[in-house]
Amino acid sequence: MTPEEDASLAHAHPFRIGFTDLVKRVETDSTKVTAAEVRASVEAFRARLATARPRAICFTGGRQFDELYPKMRPRHVWGRQPLYLDGAEVWVIPSTSGRAAAYRGQIAAVLEDLARSLGVRSAA
């Protein structure tokens, strides 16, 4: 997705979808992002949330969520999490990485649940 496409989604009514990274640095291998970097990025991430005021936040892959909230999410349990960040529901989907291919089939179901939670009806 290009930055222009991202910007258009952020303003598209009624969806207002936006993308951001917890750790703002380019890295093709997320395992190279350290726990210390994740923790150090929280303040800036929360500032972006305060500006955007999303109704839901969805982490792609559990590692960074688990770094921030240890022992909150049982291993390989995806979907809605039992907390809110700045008033937004928190969701976790499996990583889209090839290394997480075994869980890829669960992504669509979680995103469908997220859409329903936000009141978006399926086009099907």
N, C-alpha and C positions, 0 to 999 in steps of 0.2 A: 504494500500500500504506500502510495506517495504521501508526502506531507500535505499536498493540496487535497487529496482524497480524504485524509484524516480530518482536515479543517472543515471540509464540506459535511462530513458526518456529524461533527460537533455542533453544527448549526442547523442540521436537518430536523425539522419538527415532524413527528413527535419523538423521534428516537434520541437525538442529542448524544451520539456515541463518540467517545474520544479515546485516544490511546496515549499511554505514557509508560515510562519505565520507572521502576523503583530506583535503580541505580542508573544514572545518566552517563553511561559511557558505552561506546560501541564494543561489543564482544560477541563473536559468533559462537562461542562455547560458554554457556552460562555457568558451568562449573568453575570457571576462572574468576568469577565474581566471588569475593570472599565474604564471610560472615561479618567481618568488621566493616566492609564497604556497605553491606546491606543496612546494618545498624546506623552507620554514619549518614545514610541517605534519607532516613525517616523524616527529619525536620523539613527538608525541601519537598519531599513527597506529600507530607501533610499540608504544606503551603499550597501546592498545586490542587489538592483536594478542596481546600477552603475556597479557592478561586472558582473551581469548576462546579462545586456542589453536586456531585453525582448522586443518583439514587442507588446505584450499585457499583461495586468495584469487583473486577474479576481478575485474579492472579492466574497467569498461564504457567502452570507447573507449581508444584508445592514447595520447592526448596526455599524460596525467599519468604513465602508466607510462614513456613515452619521455623525459619530463622527468627522472625519477628514474634511469633506466638508459639513457642516450644510446647509440645505435648497437647496442644489444643485440638489438632486434627489427627485422628488415627491414620496411620500409613495407608496410602492409596484410597482414602475416602474423599471423594470429590463432591463438589456442589456447594450448597449454602453452608456457611460457617456460623457458629453461634456467637457472633459479635457484630458490632457496627463500627465503622470508622467515619467520624465526622457526620453521623446520621445516615451513612450509606450501608446497605447490605454488603456483606463480603462473601464472595464466591471463589472457588478454586477449581480450575479445570486441569486435566493432565497436560503436560508439556506437549507441544507440537513437534518436538525434536524426534528424529529417527530413533534415538535411544529409548524413547518412551512409546514406541510403536504398539506395544502390548496393550496400552490404555487408550489408544486413539479412538477406538469405537465408543468410548464413554463421553467424548467431548460434545457431540451433538445432543445427547440426552441432557447433559448439564446445561448447555446453552438454551435448550427448549424450556427447561425448568426456570432458568433465569428470565427468559422472555415472558413466561406466564406470570412470574412474580412481579414483573413490571407492567403487567396488563397488556402485553403485546399478543395479539392473536396470530396463530399460525396461518400462513398463506395456503397451506395444504387443505 
